Amino acid sequence: MTDLTRADVARMVDHTLLKPEATHADVDALIAEATDLGVLAICVSPSMLPVRAPDGLVVAVVAGFPSGKHHSLVKGSEARLAIQQGAQEVDMVIDVGAAIEGDYNSVLADILTVREAVGDTAVLKVIIESAALTDDAIVECCRAAERAGANFVKTSTGFHPSGGASVEAVRLMAETVGGRLGVKASGGIRTTEAARAMIEAGATRLGLSGSRAVLEGFSS
């Protein structure tokens, strides 16, 4: 993985803007920067849709963000509306409390509800908030995501007080899904070194808000 180029890494990046104070002008600037950087996708709040994204730039949105405490039907409705408004990918937040309680059937049902709401063609990423979970819970949540038909498991919202992505969590998640699902590392990745470590641990997608600074450290 040490020979990854800037362009290689850029095609793994979801260039992200999820601040509550974000404006439509901010999203326009995000899209312009994403295009300039050559990243794979942007990730925005669903209320910012629809957006004018150039061909080739994937539009992702969040659902049940950031707490995951929304009713599953609300998450599903939010995700379905986003797809109808042009999003291609949905990053949903599980009910972290259910995972902490060991109620993985509820976690599974939550993910299934969103999967069914968005259909088979949309990419579904499942945010498990790994910093708040034990290793056993991380494994079980990843297994639930796979059983429910998700495409990715994702470490973090970036808003939880327990923290964001860690190399250890990414490695455990990657080992659990075994290449059958992608692994998105997100939350607190601000340097080239951190991004490289996440990729080497098994991340196949990176959620970054400071994408330019991270990418500048990779060779062209």
SERO-4910 file (N, C-alpha, C, O; in steps of 0.05 Angstrom, whole numbers):
BEGIN
 pado doro    nc1    nc2    nc3   cac1   cac2   cac3    cc1    cc2    cc3    oc1    oc2    oc3
  Met    A     17    -24      0      0      0      0     17     25      0      7     47     -4
  Thr    A     43     23      5     59     47      7     63     61    -20     72     84    -20
  Asp    A     57     47    -42     61     60    -68     36     73    -79     35     80   -102
  Leu    A     16     77    -62     -9     91    -70     -2    119    -78     12    133    -65
  Thr    A    -14    127   -101    -10    155   -110    -32    173   -100    -52    163    -89
  Arg    A    -29    198   -104    -50    217    -96    -76    211   -111    -97    212    -99
  Ala    A    -74    205   -137    -98    199   -152   -112    173   -142   -136    172   -141
  Asp    A    -96    153   -135   -107    129   -124   -123    134    -99   -146    125    -96
  Val    A   -112    150    -81   -125    155    -55   -149    173    -60   -170    170    -46
  Ala    A   -147    192    -78   -170    210    -84   -194    194    -92   -217    202    -85
  Arg    A   -190    172   -106   -213    156   -115   -225    139    -93   -243    123    -97
  Met    A   -214    142    -69   -224    128    -45   -239    148    -27   -249    140     -6
  Val    A   -239    173    -34   -248    194    -15   -277    203    -19   -285    208    -41
  Asp    A   -291    204      3   -317    218      5   -311    245     17   -306    248     41
  His    A   -311    266      1   -305    293      9   -330    304     24   -351    306     12
  Thr    A   -327    309     50   -350    310     67   -356    338     79   -337    352     87
  Leu    A   -381    345     80   -390    370     93   -416    364    107   -438    362     95
  Leu    A   -415    361    134   -438    354    150   -442    373    173   -457    367    192
  Lys    A   -429    396    172   -433    415    194   -462    426    194   -473    430    173
  Pro    A   -474    429    218   -501    439    219   -505    466    206   -526    473    196
  Glu    A   -484    482    206   -486    509    195   -480    511    165   -479    533    154
  Ala    A   -476    489    152   -469    488    124   -492    501    107   -516    497    113
  Thr    A   -484    516     87   -503    529     69   -501    517     41   -483    501     36
  His    A   -520    524     24   -519    515     -3   -494    525    -17   -483    511    -35
  Ala    A   -486    549    -11   -461    560    -22   -437    543    -13   -419    538    -29
  Asp    A   -438    534     11   -416    516     21   -416    490      5   -394    480     -1
  Val    A   -439    479     -1   -441    454    -16   -430    459    -45   -417    442    -56
  Asp    A   -437    481    -56   -427    488    -83   -396    489    -83   -383    479   -101
  Ala    A   -385    501    -61   -356    502    -59   -344    474    -55   -323    468    -65
  Leu    A   -359    457    -40   -350    430    -35   -348    415    -62   -329    401    -67
  Ile    A   -368    418    -79   -369    405   -104   -346    414   -122   -333    399   -136
  Ala    A   -341    440   -122   -319    451   -138   -293    441   -129   -275    434   -145
  Glu    A   -289    439   -103   -264    429    -92   -261    399    -98   -239    389   -105
  Ala    A   -283    384    -95   -283    356   -101   -275    350   -130   -259    332   -136
  Thr    A   -285    366   -148   -278    364   -176   -249    370   -181   -236    355   -196
  Asp    A   -239    390   -168   -211    398   -171   -193    376   -160   -171    371   -171
  Leu    A   -201    363   -138   -184    343   -125   -186    316   -139   -169    298   -135
  Gly    A   -207    312   -154   -211    286   -167   -220    264   -149   -214    240   -153
  Val    A   -235    271   -127   -244    251   -108   -268    235   -120   -279    243   -140
  Leu    A   -274    213   -107   -296    196   -116   -323    209   -111   -340    208   -129
  Ala    A   -327    220    -87   -354    227    -79   -354    251    -61   -333    259    -49
  Ile    A   -377    263    -58   -383    282    -37   -403    269    -18   -418    252    -26
  Cys    A   -402    278      7   -422    268     27   -433    292     41   -419    307     54
  Val    A   -460    295     39   -473    319     50   -498    311     65   -507    288     65
  Ser    A   -510    330     79   -535    325     93   -558    324     73   -557    337     52
  Pro    A   -578    307     78   -599    304     58   -615    329     52   -627    332     31
  Ser    A   -616    347     71   -630    372     67   -618    390     46   -630    409     37
  Met    A   -593    384     38   -579    400     18   -586    391    -11   -579    404    -30
  Leu    A   -600    369    -13   -607    358    -40   -631    374    -51   -647    385    -36
  Pro    A   -634    374    -78   -615    363    -97   -591    381   -101   -592    405    -95
  Val    A   -570    370   -112   -546    385   -117   -538    382   -147   -546    362   -160
  Arg    A   -523    401   -157   -513    399   -184   -485    388   -184   -466    403   -180
  Ala    A   -482    362   -187   -456    350   -187   -449    341   -215   -466    331   -230
  Pro    A   -424    345   -223   -416    337   -250   -416    307   -253   -415    292   -234
  Asp    A   -418    298   -278   -418    269   -283   -392    257   -272   -370    269   -275
  Gly    A   -394    235   -259   -371    221   -248   -367    227   -219   -351    212   -206
  Leu    A   -380    247   -208   -377    253   -179   -401    241   -165   -424    249   -170
  Val    A   -396    221   -148   -417    208   -133   -428    226   -111   -413    240    -98
  Val    A   -455    225   -107   -467    240    -86   -477    221    -64   -493    203    -69
  Ala    A   -466    225    -40   -474    209    -17   -487    227      3   -480    251      5
  Val    A   -505    215     19   -518    230     40   -519    213     65   -514    189     64
  Val    A   -525    225     88   -527    211    113   -557    207    120   -574    222    110
  Ala    A   -562    187    136   -589    182    146   -588    174    175   -571    159    184
  Gly    A   -607    185    191   -607    180    220   -583    192    233   -573    182    253
  Phe    A   -573    214    222   -547    226    230   -552    249    250   -572    263    247
  Pro    A   -535    252    270   -512    235    277   -518    215    299   -500    199    305
  Ser    A   -542    216    311   -546    200    336   -553    171    330   -547    154    346
  Gly    A   -566    166    308   -576    139    302   -602    133    317   -612    110    315
  Lys    A   -612    151    333   -635    146    350   -662    151    336   -683    150    349
  His    A   -662    156    311   -686    159    296   -699    132    292   -686    111    292
  His    A   -726    131    290   -740    106    285   -730     95    258   -724    111    240
  Ser    A   -729     69    255   -720     57    231   -736     66    206   -725     70    185
  Leu    A   -762     69    210   -779     78    187   -772    107    179   -774    114    156
  Val    A   -764    123    199   -756    151    192   -730    150    177   -726    164    157
  Lys    A   -711    133    186   -686    131    171   -691    121    142   -679    131    123
  Gly    A   -709    102    140   -715     91    114   -727    112     96   -720    114     72
  Ser    A   -746    127    106   -759    148     91   -739    170     82   -740    179     60
  Glu    A   -722    178    101   -702    198     95   -683    188     73   -676    203     55
  Ala    A   -675    163     75   -657    152     55   -670    149     28   -658    155      7
  Arg    A   -695    140     27   -710    137      2   -713    164    -12   -709    166    -36
  Leu    A   -721    184      3   -724    211     -8   -698    221    -20   -697    233    -41
  Ala    A   -676    216     -6   -649    224    -16   -643    211    -42   -633    225    -61
  Ile    A   -649    186    -45   -644    172    -70   -661    184    -92   -652    187   -115
  Gln    A   -686    190    -85   -704    201   -105   -695    229   -114   -701    238   -136
  Gln    A   -680    243    -97   -670    269   -103   -641    269   -114   -628    290   -116
  Gly    A   -632    245   -122   -607    244   -137   -583    232   -122   -562    229   -135
  Ala    A   -586    226    -97   -563    213    -83   -560    184    -93   -579    171   -101
  Gln    A   -535    175    -93   -529    148   -102   -520    130    -79   -520    106    -81
  Glu    A   -512    142    -57   -502    128    -34   -514    139     -8   -519    163     -7
  Val    A   -519    122     11   -530    130     37   -512    119     59   -506     95     60
  Asp    A   -504    137     77   -489    129    101   -508    131    125   -513    153    135
  Met    A   -518    108    134   -537    108    156   -524    102    183   -503     88    184
  Val    A   -535    113    204   -524    109    231   -542     88    245   -567     92    246
  Ile    A   -530     68    256   -545     48    272   -553     61    299   -543     82    306
  Asp    A   -571     47    313   -577     54    341   -554     42    357   -554     19    363
  Val    A   -536     59    365   -512     50    379   -519     38    406   -506     19    415
  Gly    A   -540     49    418   -548     38    444   -557      9    442   -552     -7    460
  Ala    A   -570      3    420   -579    -25    416   -555    -43    414   -555    -66    425
  Ala    A   -534    -34    401   -509    -50    399   -496    -53    426   -486    -75    433
  Ile    A   -496    -32    442   -484    -33    468   -499    -53    486   -487    -67    502
  Glu    A   -525    -54    482   -542    -73    498   -539   -102    488   -549   -120    501
  Gly    A   -526   -105    465   -524   -132    453   -549   -140    438   -553   -164    433
  Asp    A   -566   -121    431   -591   -127    416   -585   -125    386   -593   -106    373
  Tyr    A   -571   -145    376   -562   -144    348   -585   -150    329   -583   -144    305
  Asn    A   -606   -163    338   -630   -166    321   -642   -139    314   -651   -135    292
  Ser    A   -642   -121    334   -652    -94    328   -634    -79    308   -643    -65    291
  Val    A   -608    -83    312   -588    -71    293   -593    -81    265   -594    -66    246
  Leu    A   -597   -108    263   -602   -120    237   -628   -109    225   -628   -102    201
  Ala    A   -649   -108    240   -674    -98    230   -673    -69    221   -685    -61    201
  Asp    A   -658    -53    236   -654    -25    229   -641    -22    201   -650     -7    184
  Ile    A   -619    -37    197   -605    -36    172   -623    -47    149   -623    -36    127
  Leu    A   -636    -69    154   -654    -81    134   -675    -61    125   -682    -60    101
  Thr    A   -686    -46    144   -707    -26    137   -696     -5    117   -710      2     98
  Val    A   -672      4    122   -660     24    103   -653     11     77   -657     23     56
  Arg    A   -642    -13     78   -635    -27     54   -659    -31     35   -658    -26     11
  Glu    A   -681    -39     47   -706    -43     31   -716    -16     21   -728    -15     -1
  Ala    A   -713      5     36   -723     31     29   -709     42      4   -721     56    -12
  Val    A   -682     37      2   -667     50    -19   -664     32    -44   -655     41    -65
  Gly    A   -672      7    -41   -670    -11    -64   -643    -23    -67   -625    -18    -51
  Asp    A   -640    -39    -88   -616    -55    -92   -593    -40   -104   -570    -48   -101
  Thr    A   -599    -18   -118   -578     -5   -134   -562     16   -118   -539     22   -124
  Ala    A   -575     27    -97   -561     47    -81   -539     34    -64   -543     11    -55
  Val    A   -518     48    -59   -496     38    -42   -504     46    -13   -509     69     -7
  Leu    A   -504     26      5   -511     30     33   -486     26     50   -474      4     50
  Lys    A   -479     47     65   -457     45     84   -469     47    112   -487     63    118
  Val    A   -459     30    130   -471     28    157   -451     39    178   -429     27    182
  Ile    A   -458     61    190   -440     73    210   -446     60    237   -468     61    248
  Ile    A   -425     48    249   -429     33    274   -419     48    298   -423     39    321
  Glu    A   -405     71    295   -394     86    317   -375     68    333   -379     64    357
  Ser    A   -354     59    320   -336     39    331   -323     47    357   -317     30    374
  Ala    A   -317     73    361   -303     82    385   -320     78    410   -310     78    432
  Ala    A   -347     75    406   -365     72    429   -370     42    435   -385     36    454
  Leu    A   -359     24    419   -366     -4    421   -342    -21    430   -319    -13    426
  Thr    A   -347    -44    442   -327    -64    447   -320    -78    421   -334    -76    401
  Asp    A   -297    -92    421   -290   -107    398   -311   -127    390   -317   -131    366
  Asp    A   -323   -141    409   -344   -161    403   -368   -147    390   -379   -158    371
  Ala    A   -375   -124    400   -398   -109    388   -391   -100    360   -409   -101    343
  Ile    A   -367    -91    355   -359    -83    328   -363   -107    309   -374   -104    287
  Val    A   -353   -130    317   -355   -154    300   -385   -160    295   -392   -166    272
  Glu    A   -401   -160    315   -429   -167    312   -444   -147    294   -461   -155    279
  Cys    A   -437   -121    297   -450   -101    280   -442   -105    251   -458   -101    233
  Cys    A   -417   -111    246   -408   -116    219   -422   -140    207   -429   -140    184
  Arg    A   -425   -161    223   -440   -185    214   -469   -178    207   -480   -188    188
  Ala    A   -481   -161    224   -509   -153    219   -511   -137    193   -529   -141    177
  Ala    A   -492   -119    189   -492   -103    164   -489   -121    140   -502   -117    119
  Glu    A   -472   -141    142   -469   -160    119   -494   -176    114   -503   -178     91
  Arg    A   -507   -186    135   -531   -201    132   -554   -184    120   -571   -194    106
  Ala    A   -554   -159    127   -575   -141    117   -571   -131     89   -588   -118     78
  Gly    A   -548   -138     77   -543   -130     49   -530   -103     46   -532    -91     24
  Ala    A   -516    -93     66   -502    -68     63   -477    -72     45   -468    -94     41
  Asn    A   -467    -50     35   -444    -51     17   -418    -44     32   -396    -52     25
  Phe    A   -421    -27     53   -398    -19     69   -405    -19     99   -428    -16    106
  Val    A   -385    -22    115   -387    -15    144   -368      9    147   -347     12    135
  Lys    A   -377     27    165   -363     53    168   -358     57    198   -375     51    214
  Thr    A   -335     68    205   -327     70    233   -344     90    248   -353     83    270
  Ser    A   -348    114    238   -356    136    256   -372    157    241   -370    160    217
  Thr    A   -387    172    257   -399    197    247   -380    220    247   -382    239    231
  Gly    A   -361    219    265   -343    242    270   -355    262    290   -342    282    296
  Phe    A   -378    255    300   -392    273    319   -394    261    347   -402    275    366
  His    A   -386    236    351   -390    223    377   -367    230    396   -344    231    387
  Pro    A   -373    235    421   -352    243    440   -332    221    445   -310    227    455
  Ser    A   -338    196    439   -318    175    442   -296    176    422   -275    163    426
  Gly    A   -300    190    400   -278    193    380   -287    182    353   -309    173    349
  Gly    A   -267    183    335   -272    175    307   -259    149    301   -260    130    317
  Ala    A   -248    148    277   -236    123    267   -210    117    282   -195    135    290
  Ser    A   -204     91    285   -179     82    295   -168     60    278   -184     45    265
  Val    A   -142     57    276   -130     36    260   -140      9    270   -145     -9    254
  Glu    A   -141      5    296   -149    -20    308   -178    -28    299   -183    -50    292
  Ala    A   -196     -8    300   -224    -14    292   -226    -20    263   -240    -39    255
  Val    A   -211     -5    246   -212    -11    217   -201    -39    212   -213    -53    196
  Arg    A   -180    -46    225   -168    -73    220   -189    -95    228   -192   -114    214
  Leu    A   -202    -91    251   -221   -111    260   -245   -112    242   -254   -134    235
  Met    A   -254    -90    232   -277    -89    214   -270   -102    188   -286   -118    176
  Ala    A   -246    -97    178   -237   -109    152   -234   -139    155   -241   -154    137
  Glu    A   -223   -148    177   -221   -177    182   -248   -190    183   -252   -213    174
  Thr    A   -267   -176    195   -294   -188    198   -309   -191    172   -321   -211    167
  Val    A   -307   -170    155   -322   -171    130   -306   -185    108   -318   -192     87
  Gly    A   -281   -188    112   -264   -205     94   -265   -197     64   -263   -215     47
  Gly    A   -268   -172     58   -269   -163     30   -296   -166     17   -300   -157     -5
  Arg    A   -315   -177     31   -342   -179     20   -357   -153     21   -374   -148      4
  Leu    A   -350   -136     40   -360   -108     42   -336    -90     42   -314    -98     49
  Gly    A   -341    -65     34   -321    -45     37   -320    -35     66   -338    -39     82
  Val    A   -297    -22     73   -294    -10    100   -288     19     96   -268     27     84
  Lys    A   -305     36    108   -300     65    106   -290     75    133   -304     72    154
  Ala    A   -267     87    133   -256    100    157   -263    129    156   -257    143    136
  Ser    A   -275    139    177   -284    167    178   -283    178    206   -289    163    225
  Gly    A   -276    203    209   -276    216    235   -248    220    245   -235    201    254
  Gly    A   -239    245    244   -213    251    255   -189    245    238   -166    246    248
  Ile    A   -193    239    213   -170    233    195   -161    259    182   -175    269    163
  Arg    A   -140    271    191   -132    298    183   -105    299    170    -97    320    160
  Thr    A    -90    277    170    -63    278    160    -59    255    139    -74    236    139
  Thr    A    -38    258    123    -31    238    104    -24    212    118    -32    190    110
  Glu    A     -9    215    140      0    191    155    -24    176    166    -24    151    165
  Ala    A    -44    190    177    -68    177    187    -83    163    165    -92    140    169
  Ala    A    -86    176    142   -100    163    120    -86    138    110    -98    118    105
  Arg    A    -59    140    108    -44    117     99    -47     93    119    -49     70    110
  Ala    A    -47     99    144    -50     78    165    -77     65    163    -79     41    166
  Met    A    -98     81    157   -125     69    155   -126     51    130   -138     30    131
  Ile    A   -114     59    108   -114     43     84    -99     17     88   -107     -4     80
  Glu    A    -76     20    101    -60     -4    106    -74    -24    125    -69    -48    125
  Ala    A    -92    -13    142   -107    -30    161   -131    -43    147   -143    -61    158
  Gly    A   -138    -34    123   -160    -46    108   -182    -28     99   -201    -37     87
  Ala    A   -179     -2    103   -200     17     94   -200     18     63   -179     20     51
  Thr    A   -224     17     52   -226     19     23   -240     45     15   -241     52     -9
  Arg    A   -249     60     34   -260     87     30   -253    104     54   -251     94     76
  Leu    A   -249    130     49   -242    149     70   -262    171     70   -268    183     49
  Gly    A   -272    178     93   -289    202     96   -272    224    107   -262    223    129
  Leu    A   -269    245     91   -251    267     98   -265    294     94   -278    298     74
  Ser    A   -261    312    113   -270    339    109   -247    357    100   -251    377     86
  Gly    A   -222    350    108   -199    365     99   -184    349     78   -160    342     82
  Ser    A   -197    342     57   -186    324     37   -161    335     24   -142    320     19
  Arg    A   -160    361     18   -137    372      4   -111    368     21    -91    359     10
  Ala    A   -112    374     46    -88    371     63    -79    343     65    -55    337     65
  Val    A    -98    324     66    -91    296     67    -78    286     42    -58    273     42
  Leu    A    -90    294     19    -81    284     -7    -54    296    -15    -38    283    -30
  Glu    A    -48    320     -5    -23    333    -13      2    317     -5     23    320    -17
  Gly    A      0    300     15     23    284     24     28    260      8     49    247     11
  Phe    A     10    253    -10     15    229    -28     28    239    -53     22    260    -64
  Ser    A     46    222    -64     60    229    -88     42    228   -112     22    213   -113
  Ser    A     48    244   -132     32    244   -156     41    222   -175     30    220   -197
***
